[in-house]
Amino acid sequence: MKKERDYILGTHEAELNRLKLQHQIWRPHVLAAWQKAGITIGSAVLDVGAGPGYATFDLQDIVGRSGKVISVERSKKFVDHLLQHADKSQTNVEAYELDLMEDEIPTKNLDFAWCRWVACFVHSPKLLVQKIANCLKSKGRVIFHEYVHYESWQLLPPNKHQKQFINEVIKSWRAQGGEPNIAAFLPEILHQHNFDIVSTKPLVFNCTPNDYFWQWPESFIEINLIRQVELGGVSQQWAEEVLESFRKAKSNPFSMQVTPMVLEIIAEKQ
Ligand SMILES: C[S@@+](CC[C@H](N)C(=O)[O-])C[C@H]1O[C@@H](n2cnc3c(N)ncnc32)[C@H](O)[C@@H]1O
């Protein structure tokens, strides 16, 4: 039996559920990006680093029986979840358990590729873009949602623990060979791989404790603190202090959170 291959954020049950919540919160912006890029009924779409499949399921509905979704992901647990929960009445999904840095993606001539919060974790974003390019037909489009300025995430009024938390997250991703602010480099990498940039758009939100969006950074802090303690990068005491400070901020009705800035990039293969 193959061993589970997890990564810096983990592939455990709590993270799987966090990815579900995250997709629900971001869904309107994702659907808007796909529509803008042109994904429609009959499209053939690659879901790059698909996780447990939440975007795949939406893509499956959009492209319908005449389209197809090819999902690639390294975690066995996530691929199993994706296949188990995909709409069985449609036969338009294929999923491959593979490592984007080591394996070939066994498909080509696709119309679109969707890549969200994956480029920030790989050691070679150039190789990633090359592999995506190989899967697309000429005039095929890739849509990225990746962080461009992670440090823009702010709890207001400013909070020292939240700033420390951001620094720890950035440090841990870079220590594993990733780059949180990868979207700052993607336009140039895309150009080097014969893509034209169709559009770019920063996505940043300001939310209060009563907003649905608040749960996105909140769930990340709660789950990632436990993960960071497990990985040994921070102490249990520090994690408890951060959590306590964050909970206090949440009980202040005047608190706000500016979310870490994501850059939407739509690019077309020449
Ligand atoms: C933050 S999750 C995002 C999942 C999904 N794209 C989404 O937006 O819900 C990052 C995903 O990238 C996958 N991943 C990271 N490095 C990978 C690699 N080298 N090859 C394949 N998948 C990888 C992880 O297993 C994880 O499922």
The ligand as a MOL file (V3000), in Angstrom:
LIG
                    3D

  0  0  0     0  0            999 V3000
M  V30 BEGIN CTAB
M  V30 COUNTS 27 29 0 0 0
M  V30 BEGIN ATOM
M  V30 1 C -3.7950 24.3720 0.3270 0
M  V30 2 S -4.1460 22.8620 -0.5000 0 CHG=1
M  V30 3 C -5.1850 23.4600 -1.8280 0
M  V30 4 C -6.0560 22.3910 -2.3960 0
M  V30 5 C -6.9850 22.8540 -3.5280 0
M  V30 6 N -6.2340 23.3920 -4.6440 0
M  V30 7 C -7.9390 23.8840 -3.0120 0
M  V30 8 O -7.8410 25.0540 -3.4060 0
M  V30 9 O -8.8090 23.5200 -2.2040 0 CHG=-1
M  V30 10 C -2.6440 22.4720 -1.3430 0
M  V30 11 C -2.6950 21.1160 -2.0480 0
M  V30 12 O -1.5470 20.9620 -2.8710 0
M  V30 13 C -1.1120 19.6030 -2.7790 0
M  V30 14 N 0.2930 19.5380 -3.1530 0
M  V30 15 C 1.3200 20.1870 -2.5630 0
M  V30 16 N 2.4790 19.8690 -3.1650 0
M  V30 17 C 2.1730 19.0020 -4.1720 0
M  V30 18 C 2.9250 18.3120 -5.1460 0
M  V30 19 N 4.2580 18.4220 -5.2070 0
M  V30 20 N 2.2800 17.5090 -6.0190 0
M  V30 21 C 0.9420 17.3560 -5.9590 0
M  V30 22 N 0.1600 17.9890 -5.0560 0
M  V30 23 C 0.7680 18.7920 -4.1570 0
M  V30 24 C -1.3660 19.2330 -1.3320 0
M  V30 25 O -1.3840 17.8440 -1.1330 0
M  V30 26 C -2.7070 19.9300 -1.0790 0
M  V30 27 O -3.7780 19.0960 -1.3980 0
M  V30 END ATOM
M  V30 BEGIN BOND
M  V30 1 1 1 2
M  V30 2 1 2 3
M  V30 3 1 2 10
M  V30 4 1 3 4
M  V30 5 1 4 5
M  V30 6 1 5 6
M  V30 7 1 5 7
M  V30 8 2 7 8
M  V30 9 1 7 9
M  V30 10 1 10 11
M  V30 11 1 11 12
M  V30 12 1 11 26
M  V30 13 1 12 13
M  V30 14 1 13 14
M  V30 15 1 13 24
M  V30 16 1 14 15
M  V30 17 1 14 23
M  V30 18 2 15 16
M  V30 19 1 16 17
M  V30 20 1 17 18
M  V30 21 2 17 23
M  V30 22 1 18 19
M  V30 23 2 18 20
M  V30 24 1 20 21
M  V30 25 2 21 22
M  V30 26 1 22 23
M  V30 27 1 24 25
M  V30 28 1 24 26
M  V30 29 1 26 27
M  V30 END BOND
M  V30 END CTAB
M  END
